[in-house]
């Protein structure tokens, strides 16, 4: 009786394991076909690659390249409604901060911000760095055409108005 029970149990267990096997794994005719399919599935974020924006600070136009993340995509979508003008104040003698009109999705990780970095802090504050700081936040982009010292001088010691806008190219 015990043997019949164990055989039945073993048969049921074997049947369950066979029916749970993954039969949905696609078979690829070549390694390059598999690579192509993987790349196509990752292309949904390709629109944000190399998206450029401009910052206007004291009549000087600077160019920045946005990161490839959902926060930068949301920031670009916000700018599609038109230029965003932020009154930015100094914090810690290494960044200027300004509040966004609406919070953005966060992709926080521990990073060291450097001069020229545009950072999203706690989903609702945009910061433009002219110094260094390590913390958990999201990099939105990076200003490409100015040194840290030039940026610090341009931003000044007091509050400054910064206009963020999409570029035409």
C-alpha positions in Angstrom: 0.0 0.0 0.0 2.8 2.4 0.9 4.6 1.6 -2.4 1.5 2.3 -4.4 1.1 5.7 -2.6 4.7 6.7 -3.2 4.5 5.7 -6.9 1.4 7.7 -7.3 2.9 10.7 -5.5 6.1 10.4 -7.6 4.0 10.2 -10.9 2.0 13.3 -9.9 5.1 15.2 -9.0 6.7 14.3 -12.3 3.6 15.4 -14.2 3.6 18.7 -12.4 7.3 19.4 -13.2 6.8 18.5 -16.9 3.8 20.8 -17.2 5.6 23.7 -15.5 8.5 23.6 -18.0 9.0 26.8 -20.0 7.9 26.1 -23.5 7.6 29.8 -24.4 11.4 30.3 -24.9 11.8 31.4 -28.5 14.2 29.5 -30.7 16.5 31.7 -32.7 18.0 30.7 -36.0 21.2 32.6 -35.1 22.9 34.6 -32.4 22.6 37.8 -34.4 18.8 37.3 -34.7 18.6 37.0 -30.9 20.8 40.1 -30.5 18.5 42.0 -33.0 15.4 41.1 -31.1 17.0 42.2 -27.8 18.0 45.5 -29.2 14.5 46.1 -30.7 13.0 45.6 -27.3 15.4 48.2 -25.8 14.7 50.8 -28.5 11.7 52.2 -26.7 14.0 54.6 -24.8 16.1 55.5 -27.8 14.2 58.7 -28.3 15.8 60.2 -25.2 19.3 59.4 -26.3 21.2 62.6 -27.0 18.1 64.9 -26.4 19.5 68.4 -26.1 18.1 71.3 -24.1 19.2 74.8 -23.6 19.6 76.8 -20.4 19.4 80.6 -20.6 21.3 82.2 -17.7 21.8 86.0 -17.7 21.2 86.1 -21.5 23.9 83.4 -22.2 22.6 80.2 -23.9 24.1 76.9 -22.7 23.5 73.5 -24.2 22.9 70.3 -22.2 22.4 66.7 -23.1 19.8 64.8 -21.2 20.4 61.4 -19.7 18.7 58.3 -21.0 16.2 57.7 -18.1 12.5 58.1 -17.4 13.2 61.2 -15.2 14.9 63.0 -18.1 12.1 61.9 -20.4 9.6 63.4 -18.0 11.6 66.6 -17.8 11.7 66.8 -21.7 8.0 66.2 -21.8 7.5 69.1 -19.3 9.6 71.3 -21.6 7.4 70.3 -24.6 4.7 72.6 -23.1 7.1 75.5 -23.5 10.2 77.0 -21.8 10.4 76.5 -18.0 11.6 79.6 -16.0 12.9 78.8 -12.6 14.1 81.2 -9.9 17.1 79.4 -8.5 18.8 80.0 -5.2 22.2 79.0 -3.9 22.6 76.0 -1.7 25.8 74.9 0.0 28.0 77.0 -2.3 28.1 74.2 -4.9 24.6 74.3 -6.6 21.6 76.4 -7.6 18.2 74.9 -6.8 14.7 75.6 -8.2 11.3 74.1 -7.5 9.5 72.4 -10.4 5.8 73.1 -11.0 5.1 69.4 -10.7 7.1 66.4 -9.4 8.9 64.1 -11.8 9.5 60.4 -11.6 12.7 59.6 -9.7 15.6 57.3 -10.6 17.7 57.9 -7.5 21.1 56.3 -7.0 24.2 57.3 -5.2 26.2 59.5 -7.5 28.7 62.3 -7.3 27.4 65.4 -9.0 30.0 67.5 -10.9 30.1 71.0 -12.3 27.6 71.1 -15.2 25.3 68.4 -13.9 21.6 69.0 -13.9 20.1 66.9 -11.1 16.6 66.1 -9.9 16.4 66.1 -6.1 13.6 64.4 -4.3 11.5 64.5 -7.5 10.6 68.1 -7.3 13.8 70.2 -7.3 16.1 70.9 -10.2 19.7 71.7 -9.3 22.5 73.0 -11.5 25.8 72.1 -10.0 28.9 74.2 -10.2 30.7 72.2 -7.5 30.7 68.6 -6.3 28.3 66.6 -4.1 27.7 62.9 -3.5 24.2 61.9 -2.6 21.2 59.8 -3.7 19.5 61.7 -6.6 18.8 61.5 -10.3 21.0 62.9 -13.0 18.8 64.6 -15.6 21.6 65.8 -17.9 24.9 67.6 -18.3 25.8 71.1 -19.6 28.4 70.6 -22.3 29.8 73.9 -23.3 31.2 75.6 -20.1 33.7 74.9 -17.4 32.9 74.6 -13.7 34.5 78.0 -12.9 32.8 79.7 -15.8 29.4 78.2 -14.7 30.0 79.4 -11.1 30.8 82.9 -12.3 27.7 82.9 -14.6 25.3 81.7 -11.9 26.7 84.3 -9.5 26.4 84.3 -5.7 22.8 85.3 -5.4 19.5 84.1 -6.8 19.4 83.7 -10.6 16.7 83.0 -13.1 17.3 80.1 -15.4 15.2 79.2 -18.4 15.2 75.6 -19.5 13.9 74.9 -23.1 14.1 72.3 -25.8 16.4 73.0 -28.7 15.4 73.1 -32.3 18.0 70.6 -33.3 
